[in-house]
């Protein structure tokens, strides 16, 4: 009995100590958050400084409120990050800031899609148009990092470093054999020859149709990639292809020889070059400010006409959704509010989504259609605006995409797991039930295969939703339904390809879409406001911080492999009929 009370007392004491520590941390975070909210102290920027751009963090579509960003968690470092919107805005502000004389670009691993990468590169090229310099340096360059660096005036690399330039590749993980061994059968109903989201669960390799579409859009991306590198380094595209095909760049000497970099040197030598640019003595510290700390406070007026930019990024889900996902109910409500707001004269829907729930997509598409009847609505596409992401875009007045945007994927599928083999044969678990109707357990029973009649019912529903999808695209894009079906079938297209077949109207970024909205609304002066309104950091602390920290730590541990875990989780969580892009392409 004494031993029992001793263990109970130890447990209670330990629990109380943990609670006290957590309370202290929470009070500290709240204090820091309140302090940050109440203060507007600007970071000091020297009168002659370089802007340090590294991008060594996740790059979401939009910066979100994060009360933990300035905390150093043991073993994890700082949690600061910037969204694409703030990266572009800060580089644009630095262009006209007399205190900023140039950019020190220091990329290695850049974790974002090719369309976002192009937007950042274009911002760097625009920065140079002011007459200011960009010097790039890295110990090693991945292909994405080098793509950015190719916009610089001068590129340098560590003498013992490496530079990847070998062409683009994309891989798909297939799990059928593993599922077979576990006794799990994934039952599929779909519409679309190219609708390959389900292939990893039912095949051990790509289908011929999937290989065809992947080769086509990877080739389109590669063409745009080579075009920009060629412009930046004045190396012909054919020469770049030959260098990649023969893997001629294997070290710093090769990079110098083929004019990919200007010289090999160490970081201290690059700092000397930067001091020379700034005309400061060698013994003085290099005046620099990180892009993460550089301030670009929005100075938007609350008066006058507005153009609303509504961000829609992440998977499309039923209901309210949350951070990083597009909830059908929430976003339809946001569109209704903007449609009824007389101060808002036009709307730009910024879409970066691989799709998701067909129902939620249709709900949002309806609000886009209603908004178009009242005021102009444009779509600006990011890395992805495919399947459900295209569904919510199709009814807009005009659609703008980047060359590398992945879009289209007009198709529908349903995925129903049959766990009978796992439960019965592997685990010895059996289920029994009673029901009041023949189909009472349709789509809910996972311990048996679908009957032929059930399969037919689900297939008919998938066909109906596909018909609705193609008809809405045909209406929105002023195309024949047969034409939409011929370019649909679940096939994914790049922005460049989509322009040729009529799925988008113009290659252009968010600013171009905003300008087009202003023209259509006949606005000469206007303010741009961004929606949904971001939560303040204090509210964010209690609503989503636990999930953010958990996901951040998981991402940190898994690194590049986190995408496979997320893909599997997202598909297995999906319920109902889905309009989702086959998979995300990781360019290496």
Order of alpha helices (4+ residues) and beta strands (2+ residues): alpha-beta-alpha-beta-alpha-beta-alpha-beta-alpha-beta-alpha-alpha-alpha-alpha-beta-alpha-beta-beta-beta-beta-alpha-beta-beta-alpha-beta-alpha-beta-beta-beta-alpha-alpha-beta-alpha-beta-alpha-beta-alpha-alpha-alpha-beta
